């Protein structure tokens, strides 16, 4: 029986979406930080004249328009990645002026703006995580994505990574499908590309991940991370107890804003999760690392969000440290899970 992609599948999920959204997010965040840094160094110049003011939001719209035109007029993964980067630059340039459009006096320096931008980026990141976890695909989606990955370059030459990617997708396609069989035969017979260059972004990403993994799995680094997490958590708890003591015991009237109070509560929760993880170390390293990671997630998604409301871009250092800790814990958890699987198999 002939197999074809069902007409009921109006929306066919792109299994490459997490990578594209990641590029979009990186470009967006870099755009916001770059613009804010440039404006601060240049003393906030304005492109204006004759009563007109050209806001950089318009440049953001231009980049997003260019990204859409590329998507409409081109095919292939290279253009998808380029569109994701251009769209991210445009979105970051656009959203940087959010303060102007939520205040009656068009205040670019409205203090909660950075916090709101952070919430938007975190929401996009969560969408990316949901897409990344939905790894299982049906026959039609797998076949559609395999066809989408196929790009005829240099007379049909395919690089190694693309060949492996397409073959992995075809493993999930219906083996009885004539189209899947033809595509598999084509991939098997296609000439190997003389170059295997995934592009500057992917090369840089893979190099950074590989270098960070080697560091994160070093025994001394692991001990250092655990000790630092426990010390920071204890310090955080002591700081909060001192603050509460000043207000309740000594009777000092300390003004705590809503965002400041929420940051204290979330930091307390993150510290409690971390200290519970330290207690779990005597039972299982994997269990302890998972609790550490939960504490780091509370710090990234909640504590840092309110930190941006309170301190604006000054909170970027804390976020960077939190992300590094989370990444290190992810490698440590993966290593422990592999070791556990190997031990169970013996």
Buried (B, 14 or more C-beta within 10 A) or exposed (E): EEBEBEEEEEEBBBBBBBBBBBBBBBBBBBBBBBBBEEBEEEEEEEEEEEEEEEBBBEBBBBBBEBBBEBBEEEEBBEBBBBBBBBBBBBBBBBBBBBBBEEBEEEEBEBBBBBBBBBBBBBEBBEBBEEBBEEEEBBBBBBBBBBBBBBBEBEEBBBBEEBBEBBBBBBEBBBEEBEBBBEBBEEBEEBEEBEEEEBEEBBEEBEEEEEEBBEEBBEEEBBEEBBEEBBEBBBEBBEBBEEBEEEBEEEEEEEEEEEBBEBBBBBBBBBBBBBBBBBEBBEEEBBBBBBBBBBBBBBBBBBBBBBBBBBBBEEBBEBBEBBBBBBBBBBBBBBBBEEEEEEEEEE
